[in-house]
Amino acid sequence: YEFVLADGSRLVGRVVGYPAQGQLSVQLLDGTMRTLMAADVVSQRPFQAPKVGADGNLWEDNPNRTRHLYSPSAMQLKQGEGYVSVKEFLFLSGAYGVTDNVSVLVGTFIPTLFVFDDAGGLIGAIKVGTELSEGYHVAGGAEVITLPNFGDGGGLNLLGIGFAGFTVGQPDKQFTVNVGRPFALSGSQNELGDVLFTLSAQYRLTNRYGLITENWF
């Protein structure tokens, strides 16, 4: 485990016993034994050792595992993990793992920042998912964007899509099927469009480069 202590220090080791109430004995990676007070342990998470990738070099966790190009995968951000993304110089977004199973995203369609004075072009999303078993993930959620209503009533339209997805594979080599139903909300209007499907896959070549395909139907 990786232990984060109240003073901000971090230790990595294996729990080998509980010598007294409120204490745990930990054997560190170098073999040293430490006794910790349970009250001083802020968090205890399974430790992930550095991974040697397909090219023989050390790879960090795949930061792109939760999305392909735009369509999401069913893999989740870890609690406290996040990223900032710019796609095609058009979509600016940031995502954050609220828990290991729930993540949220906020962003904007960049051109609207220079065109509209109101809240048009804002993006928000939520995704809830879990790993059914090793290599099999399911998730569901919704993503919405606000656009100005150019009709007589003015105001904003809320456009979005609700989706469910299934991903098979590992963070560096995965395949995803998503199905979703777009919707438009404008005052009392609620228009449902056709069902959308996406088939996506990615294969990581190096620590920084990979191949991604994403197909919308």
C-alpha positions as CSV (number, residue, x, y, z in Angstrom):
1,Y,0.0,0.0,0.0
2,E,0.9,3.7,-0.3
3,F,0.3,5.4,3.0
4,V,-0.2,9.2,3.3
5,L,0.5,10.4,6.8
6,A,-0.9,13.4,8.6
7,D,2.5,15.3,8.2
8,G,2.2,14.9,4.4
9,S,4.9,12.2,4.1
10,R,4.3,9.1,2.0
11,L,5.3,5.5,2.7
12,V,5.1,2.4,0.5
13,G,5.0,-1.0,2.2
14,R,3.2,-4.2,3.2
15,V,1.0,-4.5,6.3
16,V,2.5,-7.3,8.4
17,G,0.6,-7.0,11.6
18,Y,-1.3,-5.1,14.3
19,P,0.9,-5.0,17.4
20,A,-1.6,-3.0,19.5
21,Q,-5.0,-1.4,19.2
22,G,-4.8,1.6,16.8
23,Q,-1.4,0.6,15.5
24,L,-0.1,-1.3,12.3
25,S,3.3,-2.7,11.5
26,V,4.5,-2.0,7.9
27,Q,7.4,-3.5,6.1
28,L,8.8,-0.8,3.7
29,L,10.2,-1.6,0.3
30,D,13.8,-1.7,1.6
31,G,12.8,-4.2,4.3
32,T,12.7,-1.6,7.2
33,M,9.9,-2.2,9.7
34,R,7.8,0.8,10.8
35,T,5.0,1.0,13.4
36,L,2.3,3.5,12.4
37,M,-0.5,4.9,14.5
38,A,-3.7,4.3,12.6
39,A,-4.9,7.9,13.5
40,D,-1.9,9.3,11.7
41,V,-2.7,7.5,8.4
42,V,-4.7,10.0,6.2
43,S,-5.2,7.5,3.4
44,Q,-4.2,4.0,2.4
45,R,-4.4,3.0,-1.3
46,P,-3.1,0.0,-3.2
47,F,0.3,0.8,-4.6
48,Q,0.8,0.6,-8.3
49,A,4.4,-0.2,-9.2
50,P,5.9,1.5,-12.3
51,K,4.9,-0.3,-15.4
52,V,7.2,-1.3,-18.3
53,G,5.4,-0.7,-21.6
54,A,5.5,-2.4,-24.9
55,D,8.5,-0.4,-26.0
56,G,10.5,-1.5,-22.9
57,N,10.4,1.9,-21.2
58,L,8.6,2.9,-18.0
59,W,5.1,4.2,-18.7
60,E,2.8,6.4,-16.6
61,D,-0.8,5.5,-16.2
62,N,-2.6,6.2,-19.4
63,P,-4.1,9.7,-19.0
64,N,-6.4,9.2,-22.0
65,R,-8.0,5.9,-20.8
66,T,-11.4,7.5,-19.8
67,R,-12.0,9.0,-23.3
68,H,-11.0,8.3,-26.9
69,L,-11.2,11.4,-29.2
70,Y,-14.5,12.8,-27.9
71,S,-16.6,9.8,-27.0
72,P,-16.0,8.4,-23.5
73,S,-14.8,5.0,-22.5
74,A,-16.4,3.2,-19.6
75,M,-13.2,3.4,-17.6
76,Q,-13.2,5.8,-14.6
77,L,-11.0,8.5,-13.2
78,K,-9.7,7.6,-9.7
79,Q,-10.9,9.7,-6.8
80,G,-9.0,13.0,-6.8
81,E,-7.6,12.4,-10.3
82,G,-8.3,15.0,-13.0
83,Y,-7.2,16.4,-16.3
84,V,-7.5,19.5,-18.6
85,S,-8.1,18.8,-22.3
86,V,-8.3,20.9,-25.5
87,K,-9.7,19.1,-28.6
88,E,-9.3,20.5,-32.1
89,F,-8.8,24.0,-30.5
90,L,-12.6,24.0,-30.1
91,F,-13.5,22.2,-26.9
92,L,-11.9,23.1,-23.6
93,S,-12.8,20.9,-20.7
94,G,-11.6,19.7,-17.3
95,A,-12.7,16.5,-15.6
96,Y,-12.4,15.3,-12.0
97,G,-12.9,12.0,-10.2
98,V,-15.4,12.7,-7.3
99,T,-15.1,9.1,-6.3
100,D,-13.6,6.0,-8.0
101,N,-17.0,5.5,-9.6
102,V,-18.3,9.0,-10.3
103,S,-16.6,11.7,-12.4
104,V,-17.7,15.2,-13.6
105,L,-16.7,17.3,-16.5
106,V,-17.1,21.1,-17.1
107,G,-15.9,23.0,-20.2
108,T,-16.8,25.3,-23.0
109,F,-17.1,25.4,-26.8
110,I,-14.2,28.0,-27.2
111,P,-15.6,30.0,-30.2
112,T,-18.7,30.9,-28.2
113,L,-16.5,32.8,-25.7
114,F,-15.9,35.4,-28.4
115,V,-19.4,35.5,-29.9
116,F,-22.0,35.4,-27.1
117,D,-22.4,37.6,-24.0
118,D,-24.5,35.1,-22.1
119,A,-23.7,31.5,-20.9
120,G,-23.9,30.0,-24.3
121,G,-21.4,27.2,-25.1
122,L,-21.0,25.9,-21.6
123,I,-20.5,22.1,-21.3
124,G,-21.2,19.8,-18.4
125,A,-21.1,16.1,-18.0
126,I,-21.4,13.3,-15.4
127,K,-20.3,9.7,-15.7
128,V,-21.0,6.8,-13.3
129,G,-19.2,3.5,-13.9
130,T,-17.6,0.4,-12.4
131,E,-15.4,-2.5,-13.3
132,L,-17.5,-5.7,-13.5
133,S,-14.4,-7.9,-13.5
134,E,-10.9,-7.5,-14.6
135,G,-10.9,-5.9,-18.1
136,Y,-14.7,-5.4,-18.3
137,H,-16.1,-1.9,-17.5
138,V,-19.6,-0.4,-17.7
139,A,-20.7,3.3,-17.4
140,G,-23.6,5.6,-18.0
141,G,-24.1,9.3,-17.8
142,A,-25.0,12.5,-19.7
143,E,-23.3,15.4,-21.4
144,V,-25.0,18.8,-22.1
145,I,-24.1,22.0,-23.8
146,T,-25.9,25.4,-23.6
147,L,-26.5,27.3,-26.8
148,P,-28.4,30.7,-27.4
149,N,-32.0,30.5,-28.5
150,F,-32.2,32.6,-31.6
151,G,-36.0,32.5,-31.6
152,D,-38.3,35.3,-30.4
153,G,-38.1,34.0,-26.8
154,G,-34.4,34.4,-26.5
155,G,-32.7,32.6,-23.6
156,L,-30.7,29.4,-23.8
157,N,-31.2,26.0,-25.3
158,L,-29.9,22.9,-23.5
159,L,-28.7,20.2,-25.9
160,G,-27.2,17.0,-24.8
161,I,-27.0,13.2,-24.9
162,G,-27.5,10.5,-22.4
163,F,-25.4,7.4,-22.9
164,A,-24.4,4.0,-21.7
165,G,-21.1,2.3,-22.6
166,F,-19.2,-0.9,-22.3
167,T,-15.4,-1.2,-22.5
168,V,-13.3,-4.3,-22.7
169,G,-9.5,-4.4,-22.3
170,Q,-6.9,-2.6,-20.4
171,P,-6.1,1.2,-20.2
172,D,-3.4,0.9,-22.9
173,K,-5.4,-1.4,-25.2
174,Q,-9.2,-1.1,-25.2
175,F,-12.4,-1.2,-27.2
176,T,-15.6,0.6,-26.4
177,V,-19.2,0.5,-27.5
178,N,-21.5,3.5,-26.5
179,V,-25.2,4.0,-27.2
180,G,-26.9,7.3,-26.6
181,R,-30.0,9.3,-27.2
182,P,-29.7,13.0,-28.0
183,F,-32.1,15.5,-26.5
184,A,-33.0,19.2,-26.8
185,L,-34.7,21.2,-24.0
186,S,-36.0,24.6,-24.8
187,G,-38.7,25.9,-22.4
188,S,-41.5,23.4,-22.6
189,Q,-40.1,21.7,-25.7
190,N,-38.4,18.3,-25.4
191,E,-37.2,16.9,-28.7
192,L,-35.6,13.5,-29.0
193,G,-33.4,12.7,-31.9
194,D,-32.2,9.4,-33.3
195,V,-30.2,6.9,-31.3
196,L,-26.4,7.3,-31.7
197,F,-23.8,4.5,-31.5
198,T,-20.0,4.9,-31.2
199,L,-17.4,2.3,-31.8
200,S,-14.0,3.3,-30.4
201,A,-10.7,1.7,-29.8
202,Q,-7.2,2.8,-28.7
203,Y,-3.8,1.1,-28.7
204,R,-0.9,2.8,-26.8
205,L,2.4,2.7,-28.7
206,T,4.7,4.6,-26.3
207,N,4.4,6.6,-23.0
208,R,3.2,9.6,-25.0
209,Y,1.8,8.3,-28.3
210,G,-1.0,6.0,-29.3
211,L,-3.5,5.1,-32.1
212,I,-7.2,5.9,-31.6
213,T,-10.2,5.3,-33.8
214,E,-13.7,6.7,-33.1
215,N,-16.7,6.0,-35.3
216,W,-20.2,7.6,-34.9
217,F,-23.3,6.0,-36.3
